[in-house]
Amino acid sequence: MLPAWSMLLRAATVSFLILITGLSSVLMAQNRLQRLVRGKPIIEFDWNCAVTSWHPNRDLHRIVQASLNREKTGPPRYGDRAFLFDLNGDGRSEVFVPLVCGGTGNCTWAVITTNRPRQLGIVAGEYIYVHRIRGRWPILITYRQLSAVEGALTTYHFRKDKYVAFADSYAINHGANDLDIQGGHGHKMPAFLQRARAGCKTLGH
């Protein structure tokens, strides 16, 4: 049987290795994000940037209604507005349609093509960060507000004809204390996202 001090040393070593591995994974994830969007203008938008002047055709309307019907949450429900952005540089805008939104500003968005309409996926967040890659579907990054000082970034990759969330969320801490909801100290908002261009004049209002 190992002495008590030896068992404590082993436990401390394992905990340290887990901590280092976790920090390394976080840094690798952030660096990978920066490499993917480096040199590309990033646009930030939210619910306030979605315009009601958007008028979907019959096929788009059908997809929006089907997406709304799959949402289990109650009101407020939307689907009557959209933010337009050409993700793959083909000259035709994709639409981000807010389906349901909560009191903190977080919304569930349907991402839909306008050329031969089809749903590319569902993303969730208060703020959406997009950029354009000609001929490809770029990654999407969303920010969810969890409290006044706490949030989370989620990265969506295009896989098998739809956008899916990639790995774990990236905890954001706007304060100085440890996070109440996600635990740990979290991270500051990455600088490359802070430099994003506003998608509309009413962003954040």
C-alpha positions as CSV (number, residue, x, y, z in Angstrom):
1,M,0.0,0.0,0.0
2,L,1.4,3.4,-1.0
3,P,2.1,5.9,1.8
4,A,-0.4,8.8,2.2
5,W,2.1,11.4,1.0
6,S,2.7,9.3,-2.1
7,M,-1.0,9.0,-2.9
8,L,-1.4,12.8,-2.4
9,L,1.5,13.5,-4.7
10,R,0.1,11.2,-7.4
11,A,-3.3,12.8,-7.2
12,A,-1.8,16.3,-7.4
13,T,0.3,15.2,-10.5
14,V,-2.8,13.8,-12.2
15,S,-4.8,17.0,-11.5
16,F,-1.9,19.1,-12.8
17,L,-1.7,17.1,-16.0
18,I,-5.5,17.4,-16.5
19,L,-5.3,21.1,-16.1
20,I,-2.4,21.5,-18.5
21,T,-4.2,19.3,-21.1
22,G,-7.4,21.4,-20.7
23,L,-5.5,24.7,-21.1
24,S,-3.6,23.3,-24.1
25,S,-6.9,22.2,-25.8
26,V,-8.4,25.7,-25.2
27,L,-5.4,27.5,-26.7
28,M,-5.3,25.1,-29.7
29,A,-9.0,25.7,-30.3
30,Q,-8.6,29.5,-30.2
31,N,-5.5,29.4,-32.4
32,R,-7.4,27.2,-34.9
33,L,-10.3,29.7,-35.0
34,Q,-7.9,32.6,-35.7
35,R,-6.2,30.6,-38.5
36,L,-9.5,29.8,-40.1
37,V,-10.7,33.4,-40.3
38,R,-7.3,35.2,-40.6
39,G,-7.3,38.0,-43.2
40,K,-11.1,37.7,-43.8
41,P,-13.5,40.5,-42.8
42,I,-15.7,39.2,-40.0
43,I,-19.3,40.6,-39.7
44,E,-21.2,40.5,-36.4
45,F,-25.0,40.7,-36.3
46,D,-27.8,40.0,-33.9
47,W,-31.6,40.1,-33.8
48,N,-31.7,43.8,-34.3
49,C,-30.0,43.4,-37.7
50,A,-32.7,41.1,-39.0
51,V,-35.0,43.0,-41.3
52,T,-38.8,42.5,-41.7
53,S,-38.6,43.9,-45.2
54,W,-37.4,40.4,-46.3
55,H,-40.1,38.6,-48.2
56,P,-39.5,34.9,-48.6
57,N,-40.9,33.0,-51.6
58,R,-43.1,30.0,-51.2
59,D,-40.3,27.5,-50.8
60,L,-38.4,29.6,-48.3
61,H,-41.6,30.2,-46.3
62,R,-42.3,26.5,-46.1
63,I,-38.8,25.8,-44.8
64,V,-39.1,28.6,-42.2
65,Q,-42.5,27.2,-41.0
66,A,-41.1,23.7,-40.8
67,S,-38.2,25.0,-38.7
68,L,-40.5,26.8,-36.4
69,N,-42.7,23.7,-35.9
70,R,-39.6,21.8,-34.8
71,E,-38.8,24.3,-32.1
72,K,-40.2,23.1,-28.7
73,T,-39.8,26.4,-26.9
74,G,-42.8,28.7,-26.5
75,P,-43.2,32.4,-27.4
76,P,-41.9,34.8,-28.5
77,R,-41.6,33.1,-31.9
78,Y,-40.6,35.0,-35.0
79,G,-39.6,33.7,-38.5
80,D,-40.8,37.0,-40.0
81,R,-37.4,38.6,-40.4
82,A,-33.9,37.7,-41.6
83,F,-30.3,38.9,-41.9
84,L,-28.9,38.4,-45.4
85,F,-25.3,37.4,-46.0
86,D,-23.5,35.6,-48.9
87,L,-21.5,32.9,-47.1
88,N,-19.9,31.1,-50.1
89,G,-19.4,34.0,-52.5
90,D,-21.8,32.8,-55.2
91,G,-23.5,36.2,-55.5
92,R,-26.7,34.9,-53.7
93,S,-27.3,35.7,-50.1
94,E,-28.1,33.1,-47.5
95,V,-30.6,34.1,-44.8
96,F,-30.4,33.8,-41.1
97,V,-33.9,33.7,-39.7
98,P,-34.5,34.1,-35.9
99,L,-37.0,31.5,-34.9
100,V,-37.4,31.8,-31.1
101,C,-35.6,34.2,-28.8
102,G,-35.2,34.4,-25.0
103,G,-35.2,37.3,-22.6
104,T,-31.4,37.5,-22.6
105,G,-31.2,38.1,-26.4
106,N,-30.2,34.6,-27.4
107,C,-32.0,33.3,-30.4
108,T,-32.3,30.1,-32.4
109,W,-31.6,30.8,-36.0
110,A,-32.3,28.9,-39.2
111,V,-29.6,29.2,-41.9
112,I,-31.2,28.8,-45.3
113,T,-30.0,29.2,-48.9
114,T,-32.1,31.3,-51.3
115,N,-30.9,29.6,-54.4
116,R,-32.7,26.3,-54.5
117,P,-33.9,26.8,-50.9
118,R,-32.8,24.4,-48.3
119,Q,-31.9,24.6,-44.6
120,L,-28.2,24.5,-43.9
121,G,-28.6,24.1,-40.2
122,I,-29.7,25.6,-36.9
123,V,-27.4,27.8,-34.8
124,A,-28.0,29.5,-31.5
125,G,-26.7,32.7,-29.9
126,E,-27.2,36.4,-29.3
127,Y,-24.4,37.4,-31.7
128,I,-23.4,35.6,-34.9
129,Y,-20.0,36.1,-36.5
130,V,-19.8,35.3,-40.2
131,H,-17.2,35.7,-43.0
132,R,-17.2,34.7,-46.7
133,I,-15.1,32.1,-48.4
134,R,-15.7,31.8,-52.2
135,G,-16.8,28.4,-53.2
136,R,-16.9,27.0,-49.7
137,W,-19.2,27.1,-46.6
138,P,-17.2,28.9,-43.9
139,I,-17.3,28.3,-40.2
140,L,-19.9,30.2,-38.1
141,I,-19.2,31.4,-34.6
142,T,-22.0,32.3,-32.2
143,Y,-21.9,34.0,-28.8
144,R,-24.5,33.1,-26.2
145,Q,-25.1,35.3,-23.2
146,L,-25.4,33.4,-20.0
147,S,-25.3,36.3,-17.5
148,A,-24.2,39.9,-17.3
149,V,-20.6,38.8,-17.1
150,E,-20.6,35.3,-18.6
151,G,-21.1,33.9,-22.1
152,A,-20.0,31.1,-24.4
153,L,-18.7,30.9,-28.0
154,T,-19.7,28.0,-30.2
155,T,-18.2,27.2,-33.5
156,Y,-20.2,25.6,-36.3
157,H,-18.6,23.6,-39.1
158,F,-20.3,22.5,-42.3
159,R,-20.4,18.7,-42.3
160,K,-22.4,16.4,-44.5
161,D,-24.5,19.1,-46.0
162,K,-25.4,21.0,-42.7
163,Y,-23.9,23.1,-40.0
164,V,-23.1,21.3,-36.8
165,A,-21.6,22.5,-33.5
166,F,-17.9,21.6,-33.2
167,A,-16.5,20.4,-29.9
168,D,-17.2,22.2,-26.6
169,S,-18.2,25.8,-26.1
170,Y,-15.5,28.4,-25.3
171,A,-16.3,30.1,-21.9
172,I,-16.1,33.9,-21.9
173,N,-15.7,35.9,-18.8
174,H,-16.3,39.7,-18.9
175,G,-15.6,40.1,-15.2
176,A,-12.8,39.3,-12.7
177,N,-14.2,36.5,-10.6
178,D,-14.6,32.8,-11.5
179,L,-17.7,31.9,-13.6
180,D,-20.8,30.8,-11.7
181,I,-22.5,28.8,-14.5
182,Q,-19.6,27.2,-16.5
183,G,-17.1,27.1,-13.6
184,G,-13.4,28.1,-13.8
185,H,-12.1,31.5,-14.8
186,G,-13.0,31.4,-18.4
187,H,-11.4,33.6,-21.1
188,K,-11.7,37.1,-22.5
189,M,-13.4,37.6,-25.8
190,P,-10.8,36.8,-28.6
191,A,-9.4,40.0,-30.1
192,F,-10.2,39.0,-33.7
193,L,-13.9,38.8,-32.8
194,Q,-13.8,42.2,-31.0
195,R,-12.6,43.7,-34.3
196,A,-15.6,42.4,-36.2
197,R,-17.5,44.8,-38.3
198,A,-21.1,45.6,-37.3
199,G,-23.7,44.1,-39.6
200,C,-26.1,46.9,-39.0
201,K,-26.3,50.3,-37.3
202,T,-28.6,49.0,-34.6
203,L,-26.3,46.1,-33.5
204,G,-26.7,45.6,-29.7
205,H,-29.6,48.0,-29.3
